[in-house]
C-alpha cells in the first residue's frame, strides 16, 4: 500500500507537477526532540533523531521486546512530531515519518476524498479521462 501511494505520487508529479496532490510530514520540532533526547540520556539511553528510520531503530532497541515500553516510547516520540499535510507544487516534498521523498494518498478512495482527486489526476495522466481544468489553487 505504501509503495502504491509512493509510485502514484512520483508518476502524477512527473506528469503534472502543478496539480499533483501530495502529502508530506515535516521533521519533528528540533527543540522538543533535543529535550526528549536529553531526558533519555540522563537515564543512560542513547537515542538519535537523524531520520525516522534511526528513531524507529532506537525505539525498538530501547523497548527490548516489551510492548509496554514500546507503547510509552512511541507516545513520547509522537509529541515532538509535526502533523502531516497535503500540498501541491512546492519544492519540499519529503515525508519524514515514512522516510521517502514523495507520497500521496491513493489507496482508500472509499474513505478519503483526497484519494478520489488523486485517482482523477492519475486516470487523466494514463489517458483514460480528460485532465480536470484545475490549477494549483483549486487542488489546494
Secondary structure by P-SEA (a helix, b strand, c coil): caaaaaaaaaaaaaccccccbbbbbccccaaaaaaaaaaaaaacbbbbcccaaaaaaaaaaaacccaaaaaaaaaaaaccccbbbbbcccccccccccccccccccccccccaaaaaaaaaaaaaacccccccccccccc
